[in-house]
């Protein structure tokens, strides 16, 4: 049986896991805050790096941030997940180099699926993207309790 981590250990473990991830570095994504069942992440967007042909941030880059935040929120309750489905509403975009913030929260936790909600806001605090995703549970981190 694995040793159960406390809240501080869970946060440190998650920060470390996401900091060492090569894709997170490539996408310029960082983890800002972790609580039980929620996660806040940032992406330092640059339309020259993350942009589309119209000079604004590519929707796929913004969805990458949302998808990563959903996975992290699930990790925070010990769930190993993969994305099953998602619905994305792109509300506004930016042509500026800036930091956008994704806040992911769990709205339903079942045995085999977890439903997440993500809001991505620009530096002005205005909503840019609204995402609802269903994650499929493929396993558990035994050392992370579902509630902490």
Secondary structure, DSSP 8 states (H G I E B T S, - for coil): ------HHHHHHHHHHHHHT-HHHHHHTEEEEEEETTEEEEEEEE-HHHHB-TTSSB-HHHHHHHHHHHHHHHHHTTTEEEEEEEEEEEE----SS-EEEEEEEEEEEE-SSEEEEEEEEE-TTS-EEEEEEEEEEEEEE-TTS-S--
